[in-house]
Amino acid sequence: MSTVYTLFCTDVIHEGHLNIINKARELGDLTVGVLNDDAMIRYNRFPTLSLEERVELVKGIEGVKDVIVQNSVMYDEIFETLKPDFVVHGDNWGDAAMQTIKANIEKNIEKYGGKLVEIPYTYNENVKKIDDRMMEKLALPDFRRARLKKVLGMRDVVKIMQVHSGLTGLIVEKTVVSEDDNIDQFDGMWLSSLCDSTDRGKPDIELVDMTSRLKTISEVLDVTTKPIILDGDTGGLTEHFVYNVRTLERLGVSAVIIEDKTGLKKNSLFGTEVAQTQDSIENFCAKISAGKAVQRTDDFMIIARCESLILEKGQEDALERCHAYVKAGADGIMIHSRQKSPKEIFDFCDAFRETDKTTPIVVVPTSFNEVTAEELASHGINIIIYANQMLRAAYPAMTHVAESILKNHRSAEIEGEIIPFKQIIRIIDEL
């Protein structure tokens, strides 16, 4: 009998999958691959079932001879080990990521032999309803809130992108890139107080209150499914912070990051150029502990941001503080630096990891922007936040458009540099 292979990256089996199974088993002995968690997150969506549950789901399908785990969205390992005579796949090769996968299959067929069999993709109202339900499940507060902790256990490094509106949330939600044999996407979203304030034309001094910020959060929650980390500034008064923790947790936000400063908030970009007061270890630990004490679930994370390196107090002060914050209950620590080189951050992370192997470390590589995610991960860093690039990209583009229309008294000159509105509308899902 011929060896037949097809791959599933799904949490539910519907008629489209069964159609592929039925067509595939007519060709020979059918082996079905189940994509592992890391690859599924990079390529498709966050799994709502465990890998073991997804394997058992496929094993229960009539006509499936064997089920294996595929560790990459690319097929190199499958061809090397299984050497299938037929690879069966739906004909949904529309986007760049799918074209990359198809090219990889064809490359391996050329090397090892075999044939790609394409099955017409099944899409009808029943399938659409199932897909919609899966997306709704991913967006539910309890499931979304828990995703950050789960993805930390699945990936070496978690990449978070700044958003400040429903539209920017959709961009981060749906952007998938393919390069060579690699497919990737962002793992979550960062709602920055700096960007939230700037988008409203207000200074970044905690002038935009939590009620206003909750409006932005709700706009993003309405149209996305990925986990959200909120920039909580200093957390404010402890008596207020505990209520905000409850609110954020209930909405489905995954984490809040609060910084160890007091008084009127001044942006860390200013460093020691303006007067900034770091809170005492005792007071900040009390705030962390108070926030953890009011949580209703174990999913929500309070991450402590240490400003010692920004304020030029040195590594020893930063280490003392971060270890104390973890002891007080912090679920992670964020270490910040204004240096152009990542050496200061690397030195801190290496020293921190000597005594703490597990607490997640968060960095924002805005000033040391040449360092790669892989380099950061090699020093024990778990979460990378790209904290303001989306807003910074929008400002010069919009200014350029405004200037062009004023100079030319019409918009014709700028049309070649901006996209049709229909292209933007396509990113917005309709119910």
SEPA-462408 format. One record per residue (C-alpha): x, y, z; residue number from 0. Coordinates in Angstrom, 3 decimals. Layout:
<rs>
+----------+----------+----------+-----+
|        X |        Y |        Z | num |
+----------+----------+----------+-----+
|        X |        Y |        Z | NUM |
...
+----------+----------+----------+-----+
</rs>
This chain:
<rs>
+----------+----------+----------+-----+
|        X |        Y |        Z | num |
+----------+----------+----------+-----+
|    0.000 |    0.000 |    0.000 |   0 |
|    1.106 |    3.563 |   -0.691 |   1 |
|    1.960 |    5.821 |    2.244 |   2 |
|   -0.361 |    8.818 |    2.449 |   3 |
|    0.117 |   11.837 |    4.703 |   4 |
|   -1.978 |   14.832 |    5.645 |   5 |
|   -1.591 |   17.430 |    8.406 |   6 |
|   -4.227 |   18.891 |   10.724 |   7 |
|   -3.782 |   22.037 |   12.817 |   8 |
|   -7.223 |   22.282 |   14.347 |   9 |
|   -9.108 |   21.834 |   17.607 |  10 |
|  -12.271 |   20.553 |   15.977 |  11 |
|  -13.012 |   18.111 |   13.174 |  12 |
|  -15.644 |   19.291 |   10.702 |  13 |
|  -16.879 |   18.083 |    7.321 |  14 |
|  -13.957 |   19.702 |    5.507 |  15 |
|  -11.452 |   17.627 |    7.473 |  16 |
|  -13.516 |   14.467 |    6.989 |  17 |
|  -13.620 |   15.108 |    3.245 |  18 |
|   -9.807 |   15.236 |    3.165 |  19 |
|   -9.626 |   12.043 |    5.262 |  20 |
|  -11.983 |   10.193 |    2.937 |  21 |
|  -10.129 |   11.283 |   -0.198 |  22 |
|   -6.734 |   10.560 |    1.331 |  23 |
|   -7.488 |    7.026 |    2.554 |  24 |
|   -8.521 |    6.055 |   -0.998 |  25 |
|   -4.858 |    6.498 |   -1.961 |  26 |
|   -3.356 |    4.122 |    0.620 |  27 |
|   -2.453 |    3.816 |    4.304 |  28 |
|   -3.172 |    7.164 |    5.894 |  29 |
|   -0.984 |    8.833 |    8.492 |  30 |
|   -2.254 |   12.115 |    9.924 |  31 |
|    0.084 |   14.665 |   11.447 |  32 |
|   -0.968 |   16.918 |   14.308 |  33 |
|    0.926 |   20.211 |   14.480 |  34 |
|    2.605 |   20.820 |   17.833 |  35 |
|    1.786 |   23.824 |   20.028 |  36 |
|    4.719 |   26.081 |   19.116 |  37 |
|    4.279 |   25.567 |   15.369 |  38 |
|    0.511 |   26.016 |   15.605 |  39 |
|    0.934 |   29.360 |   17.392 |  40 |
|    3.443 |   30.585 |   14.799 |  41 |
|    1.341 |   29.563 |   11.829 |  42 |
|   -2.335 |   29.525 |   12.646 |  43 |
|   -3.905 |   30.253 |   16.013 |  44 |
|   -3.582 |   29.442 |   19.669 |  45 |
|   -4.839 |   25.896 |   20.382 |  46 |
|   -7.826 |   25.536 |   22.681 |  47 |
|   -7.028 |   21.843 |   23.240 |  48 |
|   -3.760 |   20.338 |   24.444 |  49 |
|   -1.525 |   18.496 |   21.983 |  50 |
|   -2.514 |   15.205 |   23.604 |  51 |
|   -6.209 |   16.024 |   23.200 |  52 |
|   -5.718 |   16.950 |   19.549 |  53 |
|   -3.900 |   13.680 |   18.893 |  54 |
|   -6.723 |   11.684 |   20.499 |  55 |
|   -9.262 |   13.648 |   18.455 |  56 |
|   -7.641 |   12.517 |   15.204 |  57 |
|   -7.064 |    8.957 |   16.395 |  58 |
|  -10.816 |    8.542 |   16.730 |  59 |
|  -11.453 |    9.162 |   13.022 |  60 |
|  -12.267 |    6.090 |   10.948 |  61 |
|   -9.714 |    5.382 |    8.227 |  62 |
|   -6.722 |    6.884 |   10.042 |  63 |
|   -3.997 |    4.252 |   10.386 |  64 |
|   -1.488 |    6.289 |   12.397 |  65 |
|   -1.160 |    9.713 |   14.045 |  66 |
|    2.153 |   11.503 |   14.533 |  67 |
|    3.201 |   14.912 |   15.850 |  68 |
|    4.616 |   17.334 |   13.271 |  69 |
|    7.059 |   19.695 |   14.987 |  70 |
|    7.227 |   22.333 |   12.278 |  71 |
|    4.766 |   23.773 |    9.839 |  72 |
|    7.309 |   22.836 |    7.159 |  73 |
|    7.473 |   19.244 |    5.925 |  74 |
|   11.224 |   18.498 |    5.837 |  75 |
|   11.215 |   16.147 |    8.835 |  76 |
|    8.110 |   14.328 |    7.557 |  77 |
|    9.703 |   13.594 |    4.184 |  78 |
|   12.973 |   12.523 |    5.802 |  79 |
|   11.300 |   10.023 |    8.148 |  80 |
|    8.000 |    8.994 |    6.568 |  81 |
|    8.829 |    9.436 |    2.869 |  82 |
|    5.154 |    9.640 |    1.863 |  83 |
|    4.022 |    8.642 |   -1.613 |  84 |
|    1.212 |   11.196 |   -1.389 |  85 |
|    0.819 |   14.409 |    0.584 |  86 |
|   -2.826 |   15.451 |    0.708 |  87 |
|   -3.718 |   19.086 |    1.336 |  88 |
|   -6.600 |   21.478 |    0.768 |  89 |
|   -6.192 |   23.839 |   -2.160 |  90 |
|   -6.350 |   26.933 |    0.078 |  91 |
|   -2.937 |   28.332 |   -0.886 |  92 |
|   -4.101 |   31.955 |   -1.018 |  93 |
|   -1.825 |   33.883 |    1.348 |  94 |
|    1.950 |   34.209 |    1.479 |  95 |
|    2.287 |   31.814 |    4.417 |  96 |
|    0.383 |   29.061 |    2.601 |  97 |
|    2.430 |   29.635 |   -0.555 |  98 |
|    5.600 |   29.160 |    1.527 |  99 |
|    4.258 |   25.834 |    2.836 | 100 |
|    3.344 |   24.679 |   -0.659 | 101 |
|    6.820 |   25.586 |   -1.934 | 102 |
|    8.345 |   23.567 |    0.915 | 103 |
|    6.245 |   20.505 |    0.030 | 104 |
|    7.199 |   20.786 |   -3.637 | 105 |
|   10.883 |   21.155 |   -2.721 | 106 |
|   10.744 |   17.969 |   -0.664 | 107 |
|    8.856 |   16.091 |   -3.379 | 108 |
|   11.603 |   17.028 |   -5.816 | 109 |
|   14.189 |   15.674 |   -3.368 | 110 |
|   12.429 |   12.552 |   -2.064 | 111 |
|    9.737 |   11.800 |   -4.630 | 112 |
|    5.995 |   11.550 |   -4.073 | 113 |
|    3.029 |   13.608 |   -5.201 | 114 |
|    0.980 |   16.505 |   -3.845 | 115 |
|   -2.759 |   15.861 |   -4.047 | 116 |
|   -4.880 |   18.990 |   -3.635 | 117 |
|   -8.459 |   18.660 |   -2.368 | 118 |
|  -10.962 |   21.492 |   -2.989 | 119 |
|  -11.291 |   23.473 |    0.225 | 120 |
|  -14.635 |   23.003 |    1.949 | 121 |
|  -16.271 |   26.244 |    2.979 | 122 |
|  -19.961 |   26.619 |    3.695 | 123 |
|  -22.211 |   28.053 |    6.378 | 124 |
|  -21.677 |   25.088 |    8.734 | 125 |
|  -17.891 |   25.299 |    8.472 | 126 |
|  -18.007 |   29.087 |    8.871 | 127 |
|  -20.145 |   28.712 |   11.986 | 128 |
|  -17.642 |   26.279 |   13.512 | 129 |
|  -14.714 |   28.595 |   12.695 | 130 |
|  -16.587 |   31.567 |   14.178 | 131 |
|  -17.271 |   29.637 |   17.386 | 132 |
|  -13.588 |   28.800 |   17.718 | 133 |
|  -12.662 |   32.481 |   17.376 | 134 |
|  -15.334 |   33.430 |   19.909 | 135 |
|  -13.892 |   30.908 |   22.349 | 136 |
|  -10.416 |   32.391 |   21.931 | 137 |
|  -11.828 |   35.842 |   22.716 | 138 |
|  -13.659 |   34.828 |   25.900 | 139 |
|  -12.173 |   36.561 |   29.002 | 140 |
|  -11.273 |   33.381 |   30.894 | 141 |
|   -9.520 |   31.819 |   27.915 | 142 |
|   -7.768 |   34.987 |   26.727 | 143 |
|   -6.561 |   35.889 |   30.231 | 144 |
|   -4.868 |   32.505 |   30.621 | 145 |
|   -3.136 |   32.565 |   27.251 | 146 |
|   -0.064 |   34.569 |   28.237 | 147 |
|    0.988 |   32.105 |   30.913 | 148 |
|    0.298 |   29.223 |   28.546 | 149 |
|    2.281 |   30.661 |   25.677 | 150 |
|    5.197 |   31.353 |   28.042 | 151 |
|    5.318 |   27.602 |   28.606 | 152 |
|    5.219 |   26.855 |   24.888 | 153 |
|    7.702 |   29.298 |   23.326 | 154 |
|   11.298 |   30.254 |   24.034 | 155 |
|   10.475 |   33.921 |   23.635 | 156 |
|    7.112 |   35.709 |   23.442 | 157 |
|    6.861 |   38.699 |   21.078 | 158 |
|    4.425 |   41.466 |   22.022 | 159 |
|    3.533 |   44.423 |   19.764 | 160 |
|    2.144 |   47.815 |   20.785 | 161 |
|   -1.431 |   48.680 |   19.818 | 162 |
|   -3.548 |   51.737 |   20.570 | 163 |
|   -6.856 |   51.094 |   18.794 | 164 |
|   -9.104 |   48.401 |   17.418 | 165 |
|   -7.503 |   48.754 |   13.974 | 166 |
|   -3.938 |   48.416 |   15.249 | 167 |
|   -5.129 |   45.442 |   17.312 | 168 |
|   -6.434 |   43.802 |   14.132 | 169 |
|   -3.116 |   44.438 |   12.384 | 170 |
|   -1.197 |   42.693 |   15.170 | 171 |
|   -3.836 |   39.934 |   15.343 | 172 |
|   -3.661 |   39.120 |   11.628 | 173 |
|   -0.113 |   39.880 |   10.541 | 174 |
|    1.706 |   36.668 |    9.587 | 175 |
|    5.073 |   36.682 |    7.834 | 176 |
|    6.826 |   33.975 |    5.869 | 177 |
|   10.501 |   34.026 |    5.029 | 178 |
|   12.454 |   31.113 |    3.622 | 179 |
|   11.069 |   28.132 |    5.563 | 180 |
|    9.831 |   30.102 |    8.547 | 181 |
|    6.359 |   31.424 |    9.419 | 182 |
|    5.756 |   33.659 |   12.423 | 183 |
|    3.348 |   36.119 |   14.045 | 184 |
|    3.047 |   38.168 |   17.237 | 185 |
|    1.960 |   36.438 |   20.446 | 186 |
|    0.126 |   39.319 |   22.069 | 187 |
|   -0.463 |   43.058 |   22.396 | 188 |
|    0.909 |   45.861 |   24.557 | 189 |
|   -1.289 |   48.797 |   25.526 | 190 |
|    1.158 |   51.529 |   26.390 | 191 |
|    0.234 |   54.516 |   28.543 | 192 |
|    2.652 |   56.617 |   26.460 | 193 |
|    0.946 |   55.682 |   23.189 | 194 |
|   -2.549 |   55.824 |   24.659 | 195 |
|   -1.856 |   59.341 |   25.952 | 196 |
|   -0.139 |   60.471 |   22.746 | 197 |
|   -2.970 |   59.162 |   20.577 | 198 |
|   -5.296 |   61.389 |   22.595 | 199 |
|   -2.952 |   64.372 |   22.309 | 200 |
|   -2.199 |   64.317 |   26.048 | 201 |
|    1.137 |   64.246 |   27.926 | 202 |
|    2.318 |   60.961 |   29.399 | 203 |
|    1.845 |   61.937 |   33.057 | 204 |
|   -1.004 |   59.583 |   33.997 | 205 |
|   -3.394 |   62.335 |   32.851 | 206 |
|   -5.417 |   59.764 |   30.897 | 207 |
|   -7.184 |   57.938 |   33.707 | 208 |
|   -8.039 |   54.256 |   33.930 | 209 |
|  -11.632 |   54.846 |   32.819 | 210 |
|  -10.390 |   56.288 |   29.518 | 211 |
|   -7.806 |   53.552 |   29.132 | 212 |
|  -10.463 |   50.898 |   29.713 | 213 |
|  -12.225 |   52.278 |   26.630 | 214 |
|   -9.150 |   51.522 |   24.517 | 215 |
|   -8.848 |   48.083 |   26.101 | 216 |
|  -12.489 |   47.321 |   25.299 | 217 |
|  -12.055 |   48.428 |   21.672 | 218 |
|   -9.129 |   46.051 |   21.274 | 219 |
|  -10.834 |   43.204 |   23.137 | 220 |
|  -13.889 |   43.503 |   20.870 | 221 |
|  -12.021 |   42.625 |   17.681 | 222 |
|   -9.066 |   40.451 |   18.713 | 223 |
|   -8.238 |   37.211 |   20.530 | 224 |
|   -4.572 |   37.528 |   21.502 | 225 |
|   -3.472 |   38.227 |   25.085 | 226 |
|   -3.093 |   41.810 |   26.266 | 227 |
|   -0.432 |   43.243 |   28.576 | 228 |
|   -1.331 |   46.655 |   29.995 | 229 |
|    1.144 |   49.364 |   30.898 | 230 |
|   -0.093 |   50.281 |   34.370 | 231 |
|    2.404 |   53.120 |   34.974 | 232 |
|    3.104 |   53.222 |   38.750 | 233 |
|   -0.150 |   51.455 |   39.577 | 234 |
|   -1.259 |   54.590 |   41.434 | 235 |
|   -2.348 |   54.388 |   45.038 | 236 |
|   -2.431 |   50.854 |   46.377 | 237 |
|   -6.046 |   51.385 |   47.390 | 238 |
|   -6.889 |   52.135 |   43.739 | 239 |
|   -4.571 |   49.519 |   42.234 | 240 |
|   -6.398 |   46.605 |   43.840 | 241 |
|   -9.669 |   47.640 |   42.205 | 242 |
|   -7.956 |   48.024 |   38.834 | 243 |
|   -6.515 |   44.515 |   39.153 | 244 |
|  -10.013 |   43.120 |   39.661 | 245 |
|  -11.348 |   45.063 |   36.667 | 246 |
|   -8.547 |   44.044 |   34.315 | 247 |
|   -8.765 |   40.423 |   35.390 | 248 |
|  -12.518 |   40.349 |   34.812 | 249 |
|  -12.165 |   41.845 |   31.313 | 250 |
|   -9.683 |   39.177 |   30.250 | 251 |
|   -6.437 |   41.196 |   30.266 | 252 |
|   -3.514 |   38.826 |   30.866 | 253 |
|   -1.074 |   41.066 |   32.734 | 254 |
|   -0.362 |   44.530 |   34.054 | 255 |
|    3.141 |   45.962 |   34.372 | 256 |
|    3.714 |   48.549 |   37.097 | 257 |
|    6.905 |   50.526 |   37.648 | 258 |
|    8.629 |   51.248 |   40.952 | 259 |
|    8.369 |   55.038 |   40.897 | 260 |
|    6.282 |   57.494 |   42.909 | 261 |
|    4.842 |   60.939 |   42.414 | 262 |
|    3.857 |   62.498 |   39.099 | 263 |
|    4.775 |   59.995 |   36.407 | 264 |
|    7.672 |   61.047 |   34.143 | 265 |
|    8.469 |   58.952 |   31.099 | 266 |
|   11.523 |   56.717 |   31.493 | 267 |
|   12.896 |   58.031 |   28.182 | 268 |
|   13.993 |   61.118 |   30.140 | 269 |
|   16.049 |   59.033 |   32.600 | 270 |
|   17.896 |   61.302 |   35.045 | 271 |
|   17.268 |   64.396 |   32.913 | 272 |
|   14.137 |   65.091 |   34.967 | 273 |
|   13.455 |   64.519 |   38.650 | 274 |
|   12.146 |   60.982 |   39.138 | 275 |
|   11.633 |   59.284 |   42.477 | 276 |
|   11.965 |   55.548 |   42.869 | 277 |
|    9.643 |   53.968 |   45.395 | 278 |
|   11.070 |   52.165 |   48.395 | 279 |
|   11.359 |   48.398 |   48.128 | 280 |
|    9.016 |   48.015 |   51.086 | 281 |
|    6.244 |   50.192 |   49.625 | 282 |
|    6.413 |   48.706 |   46.146 | 283 |
|    6.412 |   45.152 |   47.503 | 284 |
|    3.314 |   45.999 |   49.543 | 285 |
|    1.565 |   47.218 |   46.382 | 286 |
|    2.457 |   44.002 |   44.531 | 287 |
|    1.266 |   41.841 |   47.420 | 288 |
|   -1.995 |   43.777 |   47.699 | 289 |
|   -2.682 |   43.296 |   44.011 | 290 |
|   -1.989 |   39.565 |   44.153 | 291 |
|   -4.182 |   39.175 |   47.230 | 292 |
|   -7.334 |   40.393 |   45.451 | 293 |
|   -7.031 |   38.256 |   42.322 | 294 |
|   -9.784 |   35.736 |   41.741 | 295 |
|   -7.773 |   33.506 |   39.388 | 296 |
|   -4.190 |   32.307 |   39.045 | 297 |
|   -4.076 |   33.387 |   35.397 | 298 |
|   -3.662 |   37.150 |   35.782 | 299 |
|   -0.052 |   38.352 |   36.050 | 300 |
|    1.356 |   41.355 |   37.895 | 301 |
|    4.784 |   42.169 |   36.476 | 302 |
|    7.117 |   44.496 |   38.365 | 303 |
|    9.106 |   46.983 |   36.324 | 304 |
|   12.429 |   48.030 |   37.837 | 305 |
|   13.800 |   51.489 |   36.979 | 306 |
|   17.173 |   51.157 |   38.708 | 307 |
|   19.203 |   50.992 |   35.484 | 308 |
|   17.261 |   53.912 |   33.970 | 309 |
|   18.003 |   55.975 |   37.086 | 310 |
|   21.680 |   54.887 |   37.004 | 311 |
|   21.572 |   53.158 |   40.379 | 312 |
|   23.454 |   50.117 |   39.127 | 313 |
|   22.987 |   46.400 |   38.755 | 314 |
|   23.197 |   45.502 |   42.438 | 315 |
|   20.306 |   47.798 |   43.288 | 316 |
|   18.299 |   46.369 |   40.387 | 317 |
|   18.975 |   42.781 |   41.464 | 318 |
|   18.093 |   43.487 |   45.099 | 319 |
|   14.828 |   45.073 |   44.075 | 320 |
|   13.798 |   42.449 |   41.505 | 321 |
|   14.415 |   39.535 |   43.856 | 322 |
|   12.366 |   41.335 |   46.522 | 323 |
|    9.542 |   41.973 |   44.043 | 324 |
|    9.411 |   38.288 |   43.096 | 325 |
|    9.340 |   37.351 |   46.779 | 326 |
|    6.418 |   39.765 |   47.252 | 327 |
|    4.455 |   37.875 |   44.607 | 328 |
|    5.375 |   39.448 |   41.247 | 329 |
|    4.739 |   37.023 |   38.386 | 330 |
|    7.561 |   38.500 |   36.329 | 331 |
|   10.025 |   41.362 |   36.260 | 332 |
|   10.678 |   43.963 |   33.598 | 333 |
|   14.131 |   45.473 |   33.453 | 334 |
|   14.554 |   48.688 |   31.484 | 335 |
|   17.554 |   50.499 |   30.005 | 336 |
|   18.222 |   53.562 |   27.839 | 337 |
|   21.610 |   52.311 |   26.679 | 338 |
|   22.199 |   51.853 |   22.939 | 339 |
|   23.950 |   48.572 |   23.658 | 340 |
|   22.168 |   45.572 |   25.219 | 341 |
|   25.186 |   44.800 |   27.433 | 342 |
|   23.658 |   46.373 |   30.564 | 343 |
|   20.494 |   44.298 |   30.106 | 344 |
|   22.434 |   41.125 |   29.308 | 345 |
|   24.626 |   41.538 |   32.402 | 346 |
|   21.561 |   41.990 |   34.607 | 347 |
|   19.684 |   39.021 |   33.113 | 348 |
|   22.692 |   36.712 |   33.378 | 349 |
|   23.144 |   37.670 |   37.037 | 350 |
|   19.410 |   37.343 |   37.794 | 351 |
|   19.288 |   33.892 |   36.206 | 352 |
|   22.109 |   32.654 |   38.445 | 353 |
|   19.647 |   32.523 |   41.353 | 354 |
|   16.246 |   32.634 |   39.653 | 355 |
|   15.796 |   30.258 |   36.719 | 356 |
|   12.040 |   30.530 |   36.249 | 357 |
|   10.583 |   34.013 |   36.823 | 358 |
|    9.747 |   35.539 |   33.432 | 359 |
|   11.942 |   38.468 |   32.406 | 360 |
|   10.465 |   41.208 |   30.201 | 361 |
|   12.483 |   43.714 |   28.160 | 362 |
|   11.642 |   46.621 |   25.845 | 363 |
|   14.506 |   46.870 |   23.318 | 364 |
|   13.626 |   50.325 |   21.993 | 365 |
|   17.067 |   51.893 |   22.448 | 366 |
|   19.104 |   48.725 |   21.781 | 367 |
|   17.024 |   47.856 |   18.734 | 368 |
|   19.632 |   45.934 |   16.740 | 369 |
|   19.526 |   42.934 |   19.068 | 370 |
|   17.417 |   40.016 |   17.820 | 371 |
|   14.763 |   38.053 |   19.667 | 372 |
|   17.013 |   35.001 |   19.567 | 373 |
|   19.890 |   36.904 |   21.218 | 374 |
|   17.582 |   38.176 |   23.940 | 375 |
|   16.227 |   34.670 |   24.569 | 376 |
|   19.770 |   33.319 |   24.945 | 377 |
|   20.146 |   35.504 |   28.063 | 378 |
|   16.998 |   34.136 |   29.706 | 379 |
|   14.600 |   36.824 |   28.476 | 380 |
|   11.057 |   35.508 |   28.002 | 381 |
|    8.939 |   38.443 |   26.797 | 382 |
|    9.951 |   41.129 |   24.308 | 383 |
|    7.714 |   44.180 |   24.019 | 384 |
|    7.957 |   46.382 |   20.930 | 385 |
|    6.471 |   49.271 |   22.844 | 386 |
|    5.747 |   52.203 |   20.516 | 387 |
|    6.706 |   51.420 |   16.916 | 388 |
|    3.142 |   51.288 |   15.541 | 389 |
|    2.325 |   54.813 |   16.695 | 390 |
|    5.734 |   56.166 |   15.667 | 391 |
|    5.209 |   54.744 |   12.171 | 392 |
|    1.765 |   56.338 |   11.837 | 393 |
|    2.774 |   59.887 |   12.807 | 394 |
|    5.250 |   60.690 |    9.976 | 395 |
|    3.003 |   59.009 |    7.413 | 396 |
|   -0.029 |   61.075 |    8.423 | 397 |
|    2.033 |   64.286 |    8.633 | 398 |
|    3.363 |   63.655 |    5.131 | 399 |
|   -0.176 |   63.245 |    3.772 | 400 |
|   -1.371 |   66.430 |    5.462 | 401 |
|    1.565 |   68.456 |    4.110 | 402 |
|    1.128 |   67.118 |    0.576 | 403 |
|   -2.571 |   68.044 |    0.423 | 404 |
|   -1.854 |   71.543 |    1.769 | 405 |
|    0.973 |   72.147 |   -0.729 | 406 |
|   -0.885 |   70.822 |   -3.773 | 407 |
|   -4.437 |   71.892 |   -2.842 | 408 |
|   -5.611 |   68.376 |   -3.749 | 409 |
|   -4.949 |   64.741 |   -2.816 | 410 |
|   -3.954 |   63.393 |   -6.244 | 411 |
|   -0.200 |   63.584 |   -5.559 | 412 |
|   -0.445 |   61.426 |   -2.456 | 413 |
|   -2.731 |   58.719 |   -3.856 | 414 |
|    0.172 |   56.625 |   -5.096 | 415 |
|    1.578 |   56.423 |   -1.564 | 416 |
|   -1.587 |   55.423 |    0.284 | 417 |
|   -3.697 |   52.302 |   -0.034 | 418 |
|   -7.326 |   52.108 |   -1.183 | 419 |
|   -9.732 |   52.166 |    1.736 | 420 |
|  -11.198 |   48.880 |    0.515 | 421 |
|   -7.903 |   47.217 |    1.451 | 422 |
|   -8.262 |   48.436 |    5.050 | 423 |
|  -11.888 |   47.344 |    5.242 | 424 |
|  -10.898 |   43.774 |    4.336 | 425 |
|   -9.112 |   43.356 |    7.663 | 426 |
|  -12.334 |   44.025 |    9.569 | 427 |
|  -14.445 |   40.920 |   10.168 | 428 |
|  -18.170 |   41.068 |    9.575 | 429 |
|  -20.594 |   39.090 |   11.724 | 430 |
+----------+----------+----------+-----+
</rs>
